[in-house]
Amino acid sequence: MSDRRVGFCLSDKKRRRMNLDAFIQFCAGHGVEVVEIDLSQPLVPQGPFDVIVHKLSDVIVEAEHDSQSQQLLANFQGYVSAHPSTILLDPLPAMTQLLDRFASYRIMSKLHNSLRDWRICSPPYLEIHSAGDLSSIQQAVIAQELSFPLICKTRVAHGSLSHEMSLIFSAGGLADIHPPCVLQSFVNHGAVLHKVFVVGDKHYCVERPSLKNFPSGPCDRKTIFFNSHQVSKPESSSDLTALDEQMPCLPPPSSEAMSALVRELRVQLGMALFGVDVIINIHTHTLTVIDINIFPGYEGVPQFFSSLLSHIKSVLDKHVSAGHQGADSP
């Protein structure tokens, strides 16, 4: 492995959060050279790369309306196309679909079929593409059999705005939404969120605070606006996460069910580095998938560096042994 070069292409914020400098030192100690890629410079002189690990979410989202980002993305895609033996973690099309909650929720909605034996599902949801009249949105909520309260989330699943959500308690409260967005039935889950961090064949489960239970059905309560990142921080202390009632602790998710979920999502997504937000329905004890995240922060995963390097080595070994000249999926 000593002659392997791994390129990392991350935003400044992401490189700080994963402590890339420390990871570079960790890899050097294991005979792997890690190089930071500067997208603003030509890529060929920075290569060659056996693997490129990237999170280009900022660039992909901004390329929708910014010509400079379009050019950066085109340069990156051009390099990848011209160097098919370079392995991409993860493939750009797979990552792009997770930036769109309409796309990722369609994937989530199919899990109850493929994972029926494990009693895994996702809540009913509705895509709101544009600001129509209120009555048509209210009728669509009924037609899709959504139940109040509802969680409203932005369509774009990246950036600070993607954490800005609302809890809607009645048909009248639907006037507070800002399309394009997703409406999802809220499931009472005892204020506990299970964040599943996936690194190739391995996954790690971390408990976080989450929204408290609310009475089922419509009521005249005003819409609650909140930031999901603030609510589910490890040290979060919020009125929204403090249970109003005493309730027994829910059993933790079974490791077998979590493994089945991760295996299925790896196949469906074609990805190796992602996170899954899972809650447990307090009434049915069903594992309920409420979101999927690209290359998350892996906070609380002490083995992250070794797991990531192990996965990089594993895809390289498979690549070499298979003798493929084309780019492999993870």
C-alpha positions in Angstrom: 0.0 0.0 0.0 3.0 2.3 0.4 2.8 3.7 -3.1 -0.9 4.4 -3.0 -2.1 8.0 -3.2 -5.5 9.1 -1.9 -6.9 12.5 -2.8 -9.3 14.3 -0.5 -11.6 16.9 -1.9 -13.6 18.6 1.0 -14.9 22.0 2.0 -12.9 23.9 4.7 -15.7 23.2 7.1 -15.7 19.5 6.4 -12.0 19.1 6.6 -12.0 20.7 10.0 -14.9 18.6 11.3 -13.2 15.3 10.3 -9.8 16.6 11.4 -8.2 15.9 8.0 -4.7 16.9 9.1 -4.8 14.2 11.8 -6.1 11.7 9.3 -3.3 12.5 6.9 -0.8 11.7 9.7 -2.7 8.6 10.6 -2.5 7.3 7.0 1.2 8.2 6.6 1.9 6.0 9.6 0.2 3.2 7.7 2.1 3.8 4.5 -0.7 5.6 2.6 -0.1 9.1 1.2 -3.1 11.4 1.5 -3.2 14.6 -0.7 -5.6 17.5 -0.4 -7.1 18.4 -3.8 -7.4 22.0 -4.7 -10.4 22.2 -7.1 -9.4 25.8 -8.2 -6.2 24.4 -9.7 -5.7 21.9 -12.6 -6.2 18.3 -11.3 -3.7 16.4 -13.5 -0.6 17.9 -11.9 -2.0 17.1 -8.5 -2.5 13.4 -9.4 -2.3 10.6 -10.0 -4.8 9.3 -7.4 -5.8 5.7 -6.7 -8.8 6.9 -4.8 -10.6 10.2 -4.4 -12.7 10.7 -1.3 -14.9 13.8 -1.6 -17.9 15.7 -0.4 -18.7 18.1 -3.2 -22.2 19.0 -1.8 -21.5 22.7 -1.7 -20.2 22.7 -5.3 -23.0 20.6 -6.6 -25.8 22.7 -5.0 -24.1 26.0 -6.0 -23.6 24.8 -9.6 -27.4 25.1 -10.0 -27.0 28.9 -10.2 -23.3 29.8 -10.1 -21.1 29.6 -13.2 -17.8 29.3 -11.1 -19.1 26.3 -9.3 -20.3 24.8 -12.6 -16.8 25.1 -13.9 -15.2 23.5 -10.8 -17.7 20.6 -11.0 -17.0 20.2 -14.8 -13.2 20.2 -14.1 -13.7 17.5 -11.5 -16.0 15.4 -13.7 -13.6 15.8 -16.6 -10.7 14.5 -14.6 -12.7 11.5 -13.3 -13.8 10.6 -16.8 -10.3 10.9 -18.2 -8.9 8.6 -15.3 -11.4 5.7 -15.1 -9.1 3.7 -12.9 -9.4 6.2 -10.1 -12.0 5.0 -7.6 -14.4 7.6 -6.4 -15.8 7.5 -2.9 -18.6 8.0 -3.5 -19.9 8.1 -7.1 -21.2 11.6 -8.0 -24.6 10.5 -9.2 -25.3 8.6 -6.0 -24.3 11.6 -3.9 -26.3 14.0 -6.0 -29.5 12.1 -5.4 -29.1 12.3 -1.6 -28.9 16.1 -1.9 -32.5 16.0 -3.1 -35.0 14.8 -0.4 -37.5 14.0 -3.1 -35.1 11.4 -4.4 -33.9 10.1 -1.1 -37.4 9.8 0.4 -38.5 7.7 -2.6 -35.7 5.3 -1.8 -36.7 5.3 1.9 -40.3 4.6 1.0 -39.4 1.3 -0.6 -37.6 0.0 2.4 -40.7 -1.5 4.0 -41.0 -3.9 1.0 -37.4 -5.0 0.9 -37.0 -5.1 4.7 -40.5 -6.3 5.7 -39.1 -9.2 7.7 -37.2 -6.8 9.9 -40.2 -4.5 10.5 -38.3 -1.5 9.1 -40.2 1.4 7.4 -40.3 5.1 6.8 -43.1 7.5 7.6 -45.7 8.5 4.9 -44.5 11.7 3.2 -45.6 14.2 0.5 -43.5 16.2 -2.0 -44.6 19.8 -2.3 -43.0 21.1 -5.5 -44.4 24.6 -5.6 -46.6 27.1 -3.7 -50.1 26.1 -4.8 -53.3 27.1 -3.1 -53.7 25.9 0.5 -56.7 23.7 -0.1 -54.9 21.6 -2.8 -52.1 21.0 -0.3 -54.5 20.1 2.4 -56.3 17.6 0.1 -53.0 16.1 -0.9 -52.1 15.5 2.7 -55.4 13.6 3.2 -55.0 11.7 -0.1 -51.5 10.5 1.0 -52.8 9.5 4.4 -50.4 11.7 6.3 -51.3 12.3 10.0 -50.7 15.3 12.1 -48.4 16.5 13.5 -46.2 16.8 10.3 -42.6 17.6 10.0 -41.7 20.0 7.1 -38.2 19.8 5.7 -36.5 21.7 2.8 -36.1 19.8 -0.5 -32.4 20.5 -0.6 -30.7 18.3 2.0 -27.5 20.3 2.3 -26.4 23.6 3.9 -27.6 25.4 7.0 -31.1 25.9 5.7 -31.6 22.1 5.4 -31.6 21.9 9.2 -34.4 24.5 9.4 -37.6 22.5 10.0 -41.1 23.0 11.3 -43.7 21.0 13.1 -47.2 21.5 11.8 -50.2 20.6 13.9 -53.2 21.3 11.7 -54.5 21.8 8.1 -54.4 25.6 8.8 -50.7 25.4 9.8 -49.9 24.2 6.2 -50.0 27.9 5.3 -46.6 28.2 7.1 -44.7 25.9 4.6 -42.2 27.2 2.0 -42.0 24.9 -1.0 -40.2 23.1 -2.5 -40.3 20.9 0.6 -41.2 17.5 2.1 -44.0 16.9 4.5 -43.5 13.8 6.7 -45.8 12.3 9.3 -44.3 12.8 12.8 -43.8 9.5 14.7 -43.5 9.6 18.5 -40.2 8.0 19.4 -39.5 8.9 23.0 -37.1 11.8 22.2 -34.3 9.4 21.1 -32.6 9.5 17.7 -30.3 6.7 16.6 -27.7 8.0 14.2 -26.2 5.2 12.1 -22.8 6.0 10.6 -21.7 3.8 7.7 -18.1 3.3 6.6 -18.1 0.5 4.0 -18.9 -2.8 5.6 -18.9 -1.3 9.1 -21.5 0.8 10.8 -21.7 2.5 14.2 -24.8 3.5 16.2 -24.9 6.7 18.3 -27.8 7.9 20.4 -28.8 11.6 20.3 -31.5 13.7 21.7 -34.6 14.2 19.5 -38.0 15.8 19.5 -40.3 14.8 22.3 -43.7 13.1 21.9 -46.7 15.1 20.8 -50.4 14.1 20.9 -51.5 12.4 17.7 -54.0 14.2 15.5 -54.7 17.8 14.5 -54.8 20.5 17.2 -54.8 24.3 17.3 -51.2 24.6 18.4 -49.1 27.1 16.5 -46.4 25.8 14.1 -43.1 25.2 15.8 -40.0 26.2 13.9 -36.7 24.6 14.9 -33.2 23.7 13.8 -32.7 19.9 13.8 -28.9 20.3 14.2 -29.4 22.2 17.4 -32.0 19.8 18.7 -30.0 16.7 18.1 -26.5 17.8 19.2 -25.0 15.4 21.7 -25.1 18.0 24.5 -28.5 19.5 23.4 -30.8 20.8 26.1 -34.1 22.0 24.7 -37.7 22.3 25.7 -38.4 20.4 22.5 -36.4 17.3 23.7 -37.7 17.2 27.3 -40.5 14.6 27.6 -43.7 15.8 29.1 -44.5 12.4 30.5 -42.8 9.5 32.2 -42.3 6.6 29.8 -40.3 3.3 29.9 -37.1 3.2 27.9 -37.5 1.8 24.5 -35.5 -1.3 23.6 -32.5 -0.4 21.5 -32.6 -1.4 17.8 -31.5 -4.9 17.2 -28.0 -5.2 15.7 -29.3 -7.7 13.1 -32.0 -5.3 11.9 -29.5 -2.4 11.7 -27.1 -4.6 9.7 -29.9 -5.5 7.3 -30.8 -1.9 6.9 -27.3 -0.8 6.2 -26.7 -3.7 3.7 -29.9 -2.8 1.8 -29.1 0.9 1.7 -25.6 0.3 0.5 -27.1 -1.6 -2.5 -29.8 0.9 -3.1 -27.6 4.0 -2.9 -24.4 2.5 -4.3 -22.5 4.3 -1.6 -20.1 3.5 1.2 -19.9 6.7 3.3 -23.3 7.9 4.6 -25.5 8.2 7.7 -29.0 7.1 8.5 -31.3 8.7 11.0 -33.5 6.0 12.7 -36.2 6.3 15.4 -38.2 3.6 17.2 -42.0 4.1 17.1 -43.1 4.1 20.8 -46.3 2.2 20.0 -45.2 -0.4 17.5 -41.5 -0.6 18.2 -41.0 -0.5 14.5 -37.6 0.9 13.2 -38.4 4.0 11.3 -36.0 5.6 8.9 -36.5 9.4 8.7 -33.4 10.7 6.8 -30.3 9.7 5.0 -27.1 11.9 5.0 -24.1 12.2 2.7 -20.6 11.6 4.3 -21.8 12.7 7.8 -19.6 14.0 10.7 -19.1 10.7 12.4 -19.1 12.4 15.8 -18.9 9.8 18.5 -17.3 7.2 16.3 -13.9 6.6 17.9 -12.8 4.1 15.3 -13.6 6.4 12.3 -10.0 6.9 11.1 -9.1 3.2 11.2 -12.5 2.2 9.6 -12.1 4.7 6.8 -8.5 3.7 6.0 -9.6 0.0 6.2 -12.3 0.7 3.7 -10.0 2.6 1.3 -7.5 -0.3 1.5 -10.3 -2.8 0.9 -11.6 -1.1 -2.3 -8.1 -0.8 -3.6 -7.4 -4.5 -2.9 -10.6 -5.5 -4.7 -9.7 -3.2 -7.6 -6.3 -4.7 -8.0 -7.4 -8.3 -7.6 -10.3 -7.8 -10.1 -7.9 -6.2 -12.6 -10.6 -3.7 -13.6 -9.6 -0.8 -15.7 -13.0 1.0 -15.2 -14.0 2.9 -12.2 -15.5 0.6 -9.5 -18.4 1.5 -7.3 -17.7 1.2 -3.6 
